[in-house]
């Protein structure tokens, strides 16, 4: 959701440098989230010793708990929550930076 900006609109000049630094840091975080170079941080793989059978359309996360793989379950849940929080935070910060340009 990057907005290309060509001017600072209504932002006082004394805040231009801080605003540029915030935009730079936000872009770095966004690259971390969406870049293929960091894809491994968003994808989890699980090694199962046996062939697995889901019971009555059981969800894979429920299956992991049922077979005693709670550590793997927790890692998947934690990583998904963290990725979602980071993405939501980026969107919030981008909107906040854009709003500051418009004196909102």
N, C-alpha and C positions, 0 to 999 in steps of 0.2 A: 504494500500500500504506500509506496514511496511517492511523495509529492515533490516534483521538481519545482524549485523556487528560484525566481530570477531577481527578486527584490525583497526587502524586509517589510514592505507595506507600512504598517504603523508602529513597528517596534522601535523604540528609541535606540539611537546609535550606541549608547553605552552598554546595551545588552546583545549587540550583534555577535561579538566573539563568543560569549557563553552559549548563545543559541547555536552557532556553528559547531561548537564542541559537542553539545547535546545531540545534534543531528548526526554528527560523525559516529558517536558512540552507539546511537540507536541503529544506524546502518550496519555497524559491526555486529550487533546482536541479531539483527534480521538476517544477515549473511550466515551467521552461525546456525540459525534455524532452518533456512531454506536451501543452503548450499549442498550440492551433492557430495562435496568433500567431507561433510559432517553427517552424512546419511546414516552411518553406523550408530550414531548416538540416538537416532529415532527409531531404529529397527531392533527388535529383540528376537533372538533365536533360542529355541529350547531343544535340548537333546533328550529324547525319551528312550529309555532302555528297551521298552517293549512296544509293540504295535498298540496304538490306543483305540479305544472304542468309546464313543460318546453315547450316553444313555438318553433316549428320548429327546433328541435335539439339544443336549446339554451344551452349554457354552464352554469354550476351551478353558476359560479362567476357573469355572466351577470344577472342571475335570482336573485341573492342576491341584486344586485343594483336595479333591477326593482321593487322589493318589499320593498325597503327602508332599507335594512340591510347593509348599507355601512360600518358600524363599523366592522361587521363580515367579510365582503369582504376584508377590509383593513388589518385585523389581519391575514387572510389566506395569502394574498399577501406578507405582511411583513415577516411572519415566513418562507415562502418558499424562499424568497430572502436571508434572513439571513442564513438559513441552507446551501444554495448553496454557499454563500460567504465564510462561515466557511470551508466547504469541499474543495473549490478551494484553499483557503489559506493554508490549511493543505497539499494539494498536492504540492503546490509551495514551501512551507517550507521544505518538505521532499526532494524534488529534490535539493533544495539549500544546505541542509545539506549534502546530498550525494555528490554533486559536490564539496563542500569544502573539503571533504575527498580526492578527486582526484586532488586537486589543479586546479580546473577549474574556 
